[in-house]
Amino acid sequence: MNRSKFFLIVGALIILTPVFVYAQPRPPSVPVPLDGGLLALLAAGAVFGARKIKNTEA
């Protein structure tokens, strides 16, 4: 009984600790522009995926 209480208390602390601990304040609500870097990553992923599909069909 003593061991199960210990694990229950430790488990509750592990689960509830992130709710009470904040390492940094909330980020500002300034929108981040999605520009060429994201588009380049999407294009590279599309090319990579198309190439993988083409190689597996042969």
Secondary structure per residue as TSV (DSSP state, phi and psi in degrees):
chain	resnum	aa	ss	phi	psi
A	1	M	-	360.0	-39.2
A	2	N	H	-65.4	-39.9
A	3	R	H	-68.9	-39.1
A	4	S	H	-68.0	-34.9
A	5	K	H	-63.8	-41.3
A	6	F	H	-59.5	-48.8
A	7	F	H	-66.5	-33.8
A	8	L	H	-65.6	-44.5
A	9	I	H	-67.6	-44.8
A	10	V	H	-64.2	-41.9
A	11	G	H	-62.6	-42.0
A	12	A	H	-64.4	-39.5
A	13	L	H	-65.2	-40.4
A	14	I	H	-65.8	-39.9
A	15	I	H	-73.9	-38.9
A	16	L	H	-89.2	-15.8
A	17	T	H	-61.3	-43.9
A	18	P	H	-62.3	-23.4
A	19	V	H	-67.8	-35.8
A	20	F	H	-94.7	-15.7
A	21	V	-	-108.0	121.2
A	22	Y	-	-122.1	118.1
A	23	A	S	-79.0	-32.0
A	24	Q	S	-136.4	155.4
A	25	P	-	-70.7	166.4
A	26	R	-	-62.2	143.7
A	27	P	-	-69.6	154.2
A	28	P	-	-65.9	155.8
A	29	S	-	-90.9	40.6
A	30	V	-	-86.9	124.9
A	31	P	-	-67.1	143.0
A	32	V	-	-97.8	125.8
A	33	P	-	-72.3	136.8
A	34	L	-	-99.9	109.2
A	35	D	-	-121.3	-145.9
A	36	G	H	-59.3	-31.8
A	37	G	H	-63.3	-44.2
A	38	L	H	-67.1	-40.4
A	39	L	H	-64.5	-36.8
A	40	A	H	-65.6	-40.2
A	41	L	H	-65.2	-42.0
A	42	L	H	-63.5	-41.9
A	43	A	H	-65.2	-42.8
A	44	A	H	-63.6	-39.5
A	45	G	H	-65.0	-39.6
A	46	A	H	-65.5	-42.3
A	47	V	H	-65.1	-43.6
A	48	F	H	-62.9	-44.4
A	49	G	H	-64.6	-42.9
A	50	A	H	-63.8	-38.6
A	51	R	H	-66.5	-40.9
A	52	K	H	-63.7	-43.1
A	53	I	H	-63.7	-41.7
A	54	K	H	-63.9	-40.1
A	55	N	H	-71.8	-29.0
A	56	T	H	-83.1	-19.8
A	57	E	H	-78.3	-23.1
A	58	A	-	-75.1	360.0
